[in-house]
Amino acid sequence: MRVPFGSVKRELVDCGEDVRAAVARVIESGWFVLGQEVEGFEAEFSAYLGGSPVVGVGSGTEAIHLALVAGGVEQGDYVVTVPNTAVPTVSAISAAGATPLLVDIDAASFTMDPDRLRELVAAQKPRLGRRLKAVVPVHLYGQCADMDPIMDIAREFELVVVEDAAQASGGEYKGRKAGTMGDFGAFSFYPSKNLGCYGDGGAVVARSSDGAQQIRMLRNYGQERRYYHEVKGFNSRLDEIQAGILRAKLKRLDTWNERRRRIVAIYQEMIGNSLVRRPVCMDYAVHAWHLYVIRHPRRDVLAAALAKRGVATLIHYPVPVHLQGAYRDLGLREGAYPVAEAAASEVLSLPMFPQLTESEVEYVCRQIDASE
């Protein structure tokens, strides 16, 4: 048996008719940028999230970038995040002109450790003052960071909070949707995401209507209305075709996420390899299970064995941010963030998408056990 990591072809069996109709609708309209499809998606995603205003943008990275700028981050400021995220999280901080400050993660959730956050902010705030501007907790693999203590720390030290919810569409924290707890929430609609388009796309969720209006201007060259530019902006617009595709898929998101949970239940029950550490869903969370990530002390050996047996796997992410060549200027070396570094050496993502069959999931479990 060959088990893919993901499959757009299988997804289209489920939603292809609606997707093709949406694309045709846009083409026939003759309107391709910031039209009715974007407005419709923004309204529908806002309703899904409980009413917070939503602004469609060009990508998840741009969602974080624009949210930081709207939150007042400027050249020379500092923004706190974690070292075990996708580099685009930190690319957005750099794009805003800021320097990333990193804090280690909680070993169970793989998300920002609030105690480490408090230690860092308390130590750095006297030195950096108002230049310590924001914090970006990452809802990694679909599980929300522990937002209540993070928000308490942010309010105490007057920090803007931008949730990186790129992997957490449909996830929840204590009954609240991922992306709706901070000052801003940033979503990615990259094709592999739980809610993905067929190209790049993203959205910013704002706590306030003023914040949403600021994002609308920033995404479109700083225009308040056509040819009247109130701020220095960018070109970061969710296009009409992608918005139409997202509208077709949004109505399936909860069903697809529930299917992901069924797949997780099989993995959790059937994997018996004693060397495998299975992921934990925190008590506060409704996990979106964008990825199902195990830990194994000989991760690369296991991945090679599974590949020989037809099972596709990936590593999210093999090199922490502070050990990437692009961020050597931070002056951080191996050992700086031991929890994140240990995870990076052991994590392995197993096949995870709603159209996986139960027989495929069971096959993956058997091959993992056979590799012990």
N, C-alpha and C positions, 0 to 999 in steps of 0.2 A: 504493500500500500504506500502511496505517496500522499503526504499531508502538507498542504501549502500553509504558509504563515498567514496569508490573507488572499482574498479573491474578489476582485471587482466583478468578474463575470458572474459569479454566484449571486452577488448582491443585486445585479441587474435582473436576474430572474424574478426577484422579489419586487423591485421598484422600477424596473426599466420602462414600463409603459408610461408611468407618471413622469419620469425623468425626460423621456423623449418628447412628451407633450409639453413640458415646461420649456425645453430648448426651442421647440417649434414656435411656441407662443411668443418668445422673446424675438426670434428672428423675424417673424411676421409683423411684430409691432414696429420694427425699425428703430427701437430705442435701446441702447446698449449700456449706458452709464447712468447710474443714479436715477432710476425710474421707478415704476410701479412695483417691479419684482423686489427690489431692495427694500422699498418702503413696506411691502407686504411681509417680507421675511423679518424685518426688524420688529414689526408689530406682533407677529406670531411667536417669535423667539422671546420677546418681552413677556407676552402672556404666559408662555411656558415657564419662564423664570419667576413668575409671580408679580410682574408689573414694572420691574426696573427698566428704565429706558435703555435701548440697544442701538448701537451705531455700527453698521457694517463697514469693514475696512479691508485692506488688501491681503493681510496675512495675520497669523498669530503673533509673529515677531513685531509687526507694525502695531498690532493692538497694544502690546506692552509698551512699545516706544511712545505712541501717541498718548497713552494713559499717563505715563511718567511726565511727559511734557505738559499735559493738561493739569497735572498735579503740582506743577511748579518746579520740576527738576531742571536744572540748568548746567551749563559747563562748569566743571569744578566741584559739583556736588557728589555725594556718596549715596549708594543704594545697596541695601542688604538683601542677599538671597542665599541660595544653597549651592554647594559645589557639585551635586550629583544630578543636575538638571541637564536638559539638552542645551548645547551652547547658544542656540538662538535666544534663550532667556537673557543671557548675559550680553549677547550682541545688541539687544534692544536697549539695555542699560548704557552700553557704549555709544549707541546712536544718539541717545539723549544727552551725551556729553559728560556722563557721570562715571565714576569709578565704582566697580563692584566691591563690596565687603561681604565675605562669606562666613556662614555659620554652619556647623556640623548638623547632622540629621539624627532623628530618633531611630534607633536600630529596628524597632518593630514596624513603624509606619513608612520609613524611608522619606519622611517629610521633615520640614524644619523643626528643630528642637527648640521649643519656647524658652527653656532655661538657658540654652546657649545664646539665644537671641538677646535675652535680657542682659546677660553678662557682657556681650559685645557692645550693645547700645549704651549701657551704663558706663563702660570703660571709654568709649569713643566720643560720646556726646560732649563731655567737657572740652575735649580737644577740637572737635570739628564744629560744634555749635550748630547753627542753622544749615550748614553744608551737609549734615547728615539728614537727608531729606525723605527717604522712602524705604519701604520694605516690600519685597516681592516673594511671598510664600508660593511654593509650587505644589499643586495638587498632583503629585507624581503617580503615574500609572492608572489614574482614575480615582485615587483616594485623597480626600481633602486633608490638608494640613490642619492641625489643632488650632482653629481660628479664634476661639474666645480668648485664650491667653495672649495670642499674637496681637489681637486688636487692643487688648488692655495695655500692652506694652507700647503699641503705636500711639495710642491716645495719650498715655503718660508722657511720652517723649516727643509728641507732636510730629509724628511721621505719617506720610501718606501711604496707604496700603493698596497695592495693585496685585490682585490674585492672578497667578498664572494658572488658568483653568483650561489650558490647551488640551489636556488629556482627560478632562473630567466632565464632559457634556452629559448631563443627567445625574451626576453624582450629587450627594447631599451631605450636609454637616448639621446634625441636630435639627433636622427638619427643614433646613434652608438650602436652597440650590447652590451648588458650587458657582462662584463668580458673583454672588450677590451680597457678600458680607463686607468686603472692603470698600474703599472709596471708588475703586474701579475693579472690574473683572475683565480678563483678556482671554478670548477663545480663539482657537485655531480650527479651521475647517479643511485642513490638509486631507487628501483623499483617504488616508488610513484611519482617520479619527472616527470615534463613535458616531458623530455627526460630521460627515465630510462631503465636500463638493468634489468636482473633477478638475481640480487645478488648485491654485492658492486662494485662500479666503480667510477672513477672520472677523471678529466683532469685539467691540468694547461695550461692557455693561457699566453704567454710571449710577452712582448713588443718588445724584441730583440731576434735575433737568438742566441746570447751568453747566454741569460737567459734561452732559451729553452734547449740549450745544457747542461747547469748546471742542470736543472731538469732531463734531460735524465740520467745523471750520478747519481744523487742522488737517483732516483727511483730504480736503479739497482746496489746497493752496492758501488756506487762511481766509477764504471768502465767507462773508456773512450773507451776501447775495451776489449774483453774478457780476464779476469785474469790480467788486468792492471788497478789498482785502483788509481785514481788521487785525490779523496776526500773521506772523511768518509761518506758513504751513507747508504741507507736503502733498504728494500725490499718492494716496493710499485708499483706493475705493474698491469696495466689493462690487464686481460687475454684475450686470443683470442676468446673464446666463447662469452664473454660479448661484446667485440668489434664488433663481427659479428652481434649480436642482435642490438646493437646501430646503426650500418649501416642500418639495415632494418627499424629502427624506425625514424632515422633522416629525411628521405625524407617525413615523415608524420608530422613532428613537426609543421610546419607553419599551416597546415590544422587543426591539433588538437588544436593549440593555438587559431585559429580563432573560433573554436567551443566553447572553453572556454569563449571567449568574448561574444558569443551569449547567453550562459548560464548566464553570469554576467548581461547582458542587461535585462534578464527576472527577475532575483533577484532584480536588481535596480528599475525596474518598478513596480513590483508586491508587494514587501514587504511594507505593510502599517502600521505595528505595530509602534505606536508613541514612544515607548521606545527603538526601535532599531536604532542604528547609523550605516549607511551603509558605506562601504569603499570608499575612494576617489582615483581616478586616477589622479596623478599630471600632470600639463600641459606639463611638459618636457618628460613625459614617454609614452612608449608603454608598458603597463602592461602585463606580461606573465600570470597573474592570476593562479599561482600555487595553491594558496588557496584563497577562498572567505571568508573573516573574518569580521563578524559584531561585534558590541559592544552592550552590554545590562547590565543595572545596577544589574539585578538579573540573571546573566548568568547561574548559576548552576540550578536554577529553570527552566529556559527556556530549557536547555539541557535535563533535566529529562522529561519535558513535551513532547518534540520532540521524545525522545526515546520511550515513551509510545505509540506514534503515528507512530512508525516505521521508524523514521528519524535518521540516524546515524550522530553524530557530534564528533568533537575532539577539544581540546584546544591547540593552539600553541602560547604561551607557558605559563603555569600557574605560574611558579616561575622564576623571573629574576635571571640572573647569580649571582649577588652579594648576593642573599639570599639563594643560594644553599649551602648545607652542605659542598660540595667539595671545595667551595671558601670562606669559613668563614675566612680563613687566610688573605683575603683582608681587613678585619676589617671594613666592610661597613654594615650599618644597614638599616632597613626599613626607607624610607624617603629620602634616598640618591639620588634616581632618580625618582622623583614623576610622571613624564609623563609615563615612562616605567612601573612603578608599577601600576598606574591606569589602563593602558591598560591590564596588566596581569590579573587583577581582573575582567575584563569585556569581553575579547575577546572570540569569539566562531566561529569555522570554520565549515561552512556548506558543504554538499556534493559538490564536484567539480572534475569532470573528464570528458573527451570529450564524452564519451559514455552515459552520462546521457540523458534521454529523456526529452523533453520539458514538458510532462505531469508530470514527477517526480519532475522537478524543480518547476512547478506551485503548486504541492501538498505540497512541502516544504514551499513555501510562504504562502499558506493558513493555514498551521499548525502553523506557526510563528504568523500570525495575530490572530488565534484563541486562542493563549496563552497570549494575552495582558491582 
